[in-house]
Amino acid sequence: MTNEDTTTPRRTYSWSSSTASTLGGPLLVCDADAFAYWGGAVHRPDHELDPACDYARAMSAVDDADAAVIPFGAHHEHTGLIWDLEGEGTAEIATAADGLLLVRSWVPLGRTQAPRRRAATAPATQETGAGELHIRGDRVVVVWAAAAAHENDIGPWPPTVLPAEPGTYEVTCGWHEGARGRYMPEAEIQTPPPRSAEEDWTCLWIRLVLSNAPTT
């Protein structure tokens, strides 16, 4: 059996200064032009979520999965990646020549790059497939899925727009349950840990890798 290298990134990533946050519920990743057709959360007169709206379908899609690709638009002509952040949180974003990497952890931002390193170097055996995302233009949007396109300046959750190559992207998602992070009290999170535990933070991620670029 061949040992996989878990210290060298599978590709070269550049970490963006941009992040994507949610107040709860999943993030949406889609073609920037297609985002205009995303309806987000729509409520009925009784204030209940309309089960036919894009956000309700997104929540249903990730009910039993970490991530899923769903169609949207008047004729379901667009596709969007739905990724569950496991509650309110912020995802860091990295770009590569052939894709994107989004990482969510429970470490205070800026404290350590351990979750970034773990996600960037994770072997393929630590990830599961979540479908294919089609990008037709040269930009992608990452945004809280509850926000409709006409609400794209909603509070502190505006869409993050990133450059991308057109084509079909293979989507995989990964998870690491560390010794520190998710269920720790805030005071303990902020307390310096033993050296042996500093790098072992719980994190999850999604990776998008261009698998089929359109021919010219």
Steps between C-alpha positions, in 0.01 A plus 500: 500500500630845409516763772345831390689821562287705744739792535526620139200683351332314214511830307619854562240714677493874557296602801260785437441788739129439434289269716142376483273496805158366592256575775415131488428266214714428194710702260426516127774482236393565141577674173497877560256567216274215613473653848254755359249213481548376857186567705639431847256474791134579425240501778128441473242738654508286817877569520587136434771426243350423159607137434531574127750785541868458420609525863256234617618266225860577600432409862331178391794409275755523782275344764688170477822619332781748549457647153278457195451647153145613420339653190331840516353762270163518323578185304767357733759604246764600758682299765611607845719333759347494848742452791395464863727691742348322802340812641593867506857548386758630256683322219846598380554487124801397293539498123712282273557497125242223469256560781404618847536384859269619779585420862285543808652453847427594859837665559503880547590650162867588474610288796646209303511375143468138608150447350618652172795264486291197589243568227760587235697181565213259564529179298220413260408206724389748768244662271165394356347601169215751496426534128594726212460878481476669160653848464426671167664837558829612649382577854340314789293629792523372858212623717266407785237290324211677676582824316319549170677677216296819553613500865870467418595782734325334795668599828856371537438212256547643151615256229870439452591502129808310384661434160459152355559306183182395316427129503385210713637471854519182704391575856629308802454567869715407797487507879750475784385456859782653704575517869407868510233724361140424434358419843747691714387787726610838368734557797677171430530577130679824583733334755837390359491117474778249555744510210390152388140620450557838336487359147208262553189710434171365370434618146299420189554599139381473142732475202405591142732373228454578131456168324369601160567839342285594196666463162541803279 
